[in-house]
Amino acid sequence: SPIPAMSMVSYAAGARYLSLIGGNCLSFYDWYCDLPPSSPQTWGEQTDVPESADWYNS
């Protein structure tokens, strides 16, 4: 698929390639680049991936 890490095989291939060229996967957000601008600086932490049980915890 064109989206990196859409499947486990795609993620594994991308992570392997990244490690071969000397990079490293730090987090989900580094892969997708979907944090809003200055979010870690403003809130002091990165957001968590939503879970299916979040409706219950809210």
BAGUDO-385450 format. One record per atom (N, C-alpha, C): chain; residue in one letter; residue number from 1; x, y, z; atom name. Coordinates in steps of 0.2 Angstrom, whole numbers, plus 5000, padded with zeros to 4 digits. Atoms other than C-alpha are relative to their C-alpha. Layout:
REM residues N
KEDO  chain  res    n  east  north    up  atom
KEDO      A    A  NUM     X      Y     Z    CA
...
REM end
This chain:
REM residues 58
KEDO  chain  res    n  east  north    up  atom
KEDO      A    S    1  5004   4994  5000     N
KEDO      A    S    1  5000   5000  5000    CA
KEDO      A    S    1  5004   5006  5000     C
KEDO      A    P    2  4996   4994  5001     N
KEDO      A    P    2  5006   5018  4997    CA
KEDO      A    P    2  5001   5003  5007     C
KEDO      A    I    3  4999   4997  4993     N
KEDO      A    I    3  5004   5022  5016    CA
KEDO      A    I    3  5005   4996  5004     C
KEDO      A    P    4  4995   5005  4996     N
KEDO      A    P    4  5019   5016  5026    CA
KEDO      A    P    4  4997   4998  5006     C
KEDO      A    A    5  5003   5004  4994     N
KEDO      A    A    5  5015   5004  5040    CA
KEDO      A    A    5  4993   4999  5000     C
KEDO      A    M    6  5007   5002  5000     N
KEDO      A    M    6  4998   5001  5034    CA
KEDO      A    M    6  4999   4993  5002     C
KEDO      A    S    7  5001   5007  4998     N
KEDO      A    S    7  5001   4983  5036    CA
KEDO      A    S    7  5007   4998  5004     C
KEDO      A    M    8  4995   5002  4997     N
KEDO      A    M    8  5013   4973  5047    CA
KEDO      A    M    8  5006   4999  4996     C
KEDO      A    V    9  4995   5001  5005     N
KEDO      A    V    9  5023   4968  5032    CA
KEDO      A    V    9  5003   5006  4998     C
KEDO      A    S   10  4997   4994  5002     N
KEDO      A    S   10  5025   4985  5026    CA
KEDO      A    S   10  5004   5004  5005     C
KEDO      A    Y   11  4996   4997  4994     N
KEDO      A    Y   11  5030   4992  5043    CA
KEDO      A    Y   11  5007   4996  5001     C
KEDO      A    A   12  4994   5004  4999     N
KEDO      A    A   12  5043   4978  5045    CA
KEDO      A    A   12  5005   5001  4994     C
KEDO      A    A   13  4996   4999  5006     N
KEDO      A    A   13  5050   4981  5027    CA
KEDO      A    A   13  5003   5007  5001     C
KEDO      A    G   14  4998   4993  4999     N
KEDO      A    G   14  5051   5000  5031    CA
KEDO      A    G   14  5005   5001  5006     C
KEDO      A    A   15  4995   5000  4994     N
KEDO      A    A   15  5059   4998  5048    CA
KEDO      A    A   15  5006   4997  4998     C
KEDO      A    R   16  4993   5003  5002     N
KEDO      A    R   16  5072   4986  5041    CA
KEDO      A    R   16  5004   5004  4995     C
KEDO      A    Y   17  4997   4995  5004     N
KEDO      A    Y   17  5076   4998  5027    CA
KEDO      A    Y   17  5003   5006  5004     C
KEDO      A    L   18  4998   4995  4996     N
KEDO      A    L   18  5077   5012  5039    CA
KEDO      A    L   18  5007   4998  5004     C
KEDO      A    S   19  4994   5002  4996     N
KEDO      A    S   19  5089   5002  5050    CA
KEDO      A    S   19  5006   4999  4996     C
KEDO      A    L   20  4994   5001  5005     N
KEDO      A    L   20  5100   4997  5035    CA
KEDO      A    L   20  5003   5006  4998     C
KEDO      A    I   21  4997   4994  5002     N
KEDO      A    I   21  5103   5015  5031    CA
KEDO      A    I   21  5002   5004  5006     C
KEDO      A    G   22  4998   4996  4994     N
KEDO      A    G   22  5107   5020  5049    CA
KEDO      A    G   22  4995   5004  5004     C
KEDO      A    G   23  5005   4997  4997     N
KEDO      A    G   23  5091   5027  5054    CA
KEDO      A    G   23  4997   4996  5006     C
KEDO      A    N   24  5004   5004  4995     N
KEDO      A    N   24  5079   5022  5068    CA
KEDO      A    N   24  4993   5002  5001     C
KEDO      A    C   25  5007   4998  4999     N
KEDO      A    C   25  5061   5022  5071    CA
KEDO      A    C   25  4999   5002  5008     C
KEDO      A    L   26  5001   4998  4993     N
KEDO      A    L   26  5057   5032  5087    CA
KEDO      A    L   26  4993   4999  5002     C
KEDO      A    S   27  5007   5000  4998     N
KEDO      A    S   27  5038   5032  5087    CA
KEDO      A    S   27  4995   4999  4994     C
KEDO      A    F   28  5005   5000  5005     N
KEDO      A    F   28  5022   5030  5078    CA
KEDO      A    F   28  4999   5007  4996     C
KEDO      A    Y   29  5000   4993  5003     N
KEDO      A    Y   29  5022   5049  5075    CA
KEDO      A    Y   29  5005   5002  4996     C
KEDO      A    D   30  4994   4999  5005     N
KEDO      A    D   30  5039   5049  5067    CA
KEDO      A    D   30  4999   4997  4994     C
KEDO      A    W   31  5001   5004  5007     N
KEDO      A    W   31  5033   5037  5054    CA
KEDO      A    W   31  4994   5004  4996     C
KEDO      A    Y   32  5006   4997  5003     N
KEDO      A    Y   32  5016   5046  5050    CA
KEDO      A    Y   32  5001   5007  5000     C
KEDO      A    C   33  4999   4993  5000     N
KEDO      A    C   33  5022   5064  5054    CA
KEDO      A    C   33  4993   5003  5001     C
KEDO      A    D   34  5007   4997  5000     N
KEDO      A    D   34  5004   5068  5060    CA
KEDO      A    D   34  4999   5004  5007     C
KEDO      A    L   35  5001   4996  4994     N
KEDO      A    L   35  5007   5078  5076    CA
KEDO      A    L   35  4999   5007  4997     C
KEDO      A    P   36  5000   4993  5002     N
KEDO      A    P   36  5001   5096  5075    CA
KEDO      A    P   36  5006   5004  5001     C
KEDO      A    P   37  4994   4996  4999     N
KEDO      A    P   37  5014   5110  5074    CA
KEDO      A    P   37  5000   5002  5008     C
KEDO      A    S   38  4998   4998  4993     N
KEDO      A    S   38  5022   5113  5091    CA
KEDO      A    S   38  4996   4996  5005     C
KEDO      A    S   39  5004   5004  4995     N
KEDO      A    S   39  5011   5100  5100    CA
KEDO      A    S   39  5005   4998  5006     C
KEDO      A    P   40  4996   5002  4995     N
KEDO      A    P   40  5025   5092  5110    CA
KEDO      A    P   40  5003   5006  5004     C
KEDO      A    Q   41  4998   4995  4996     N
KEDO      A    Q   41  5032   5109  5115    CA
KEDO      A    Q   41  4994   5004  5004     C
KEDO      A    T   42  5005   4997  4996     N
KEDO      A    T   42  5015   5116  5120    CA
KEDO      A    T   42  4997   4996  5006     C
KEDO      A    W   43  5003   5004  4995     N
KEDO      A    W   43  5008   5101  5129    CA
KEDO      A    W   43  5005   4996  5004     C
KEDO      A    G   44  4995   5004  4996     N
KEDO      A    G   44  5024   5093  5135    CA
KEDO      A    G   44  5000   4993  4999     C
KEDO      A    E   45  5000   5007  5002     N
KEDO      A    E   45  5020   5076  5128    CA
KEDO      A    E   45  4997   4999  4993     C
KEDO      A    Q   46  5003   5002  5007     N
KEDO      A    Q   46  5015   5067  5112    CA
KEDO      A    Q   46  4993   4996  5002     C
KEDO      A    T   47  5006   5003  4999     N
KEDO      A    T   47  4997   5061  5111    CA
KEDO      A    T   47  5000   4993  4999     C
KEDO      A    D   48  5000   5007  5001     N
KEDO      A    D   48  4993   5043  5112    CA
KEDO      A    D   48  4995   4998  4995     C
KEDO      A    V   49  5004   5002  5005     N
KEDO      A    V   49  4985   5033  5099    CA
KEDO      A    V   49  4993   4998  5003     C
KEDO      A    P   50  5006   5001  4997     N
KEDO      A    P   50  4966   5032  5102    CA
KEDO      A    P   50  4999   4992  5001     C
KEDO      A    E   51  5001   5007  4999     N
KEDO      A    E   51  4960   5015  5109    CA
KEDO      A    E   51  4992   4999  4999     C
KEDO      A    S   52  5007   5001  5001     N
KEDO      A    S   52  4943   5007  5106    CA
KEDO      A    S   52  4996   5000  5007     C
KEDO      A    A   53  5003   4999  4994     N
KEDO      A    A   53  4940   5008  5125    CA
KEDO      A    A   53  4999   5007  5003     C
KEDO      A    D   54  5000   4993  4998     N
KEDO      A    D   54  4942   5027  5126    CA
KEDO      A    D   54  4993   5003  5001     C
KEDO      A    W   55  5007   4997  4999     N
KEDO      A    W   55  4923   5030  5125    CA
KEDO      A    W   55  4998   4998  5008     C
KEDO      A    Y   56  5002   5002  4993     N
KEDO      A    Y   56  4922   5020  5142    CA
KEDO      A    Y   56  5004   5004  5005     C
KEDO      A    N   57  4996   4997  4995     N
KEDO      A    N   57  4936   5029  5150    CA
KEDO      A    N   57  4999   5008  5000     C
KEDO      A    S   58  5001   4992  5001     N
KEDO      A    S   58  4930   5047  5145    CA
KEDO      A    S   58  4995   5002  5005     C
REM end
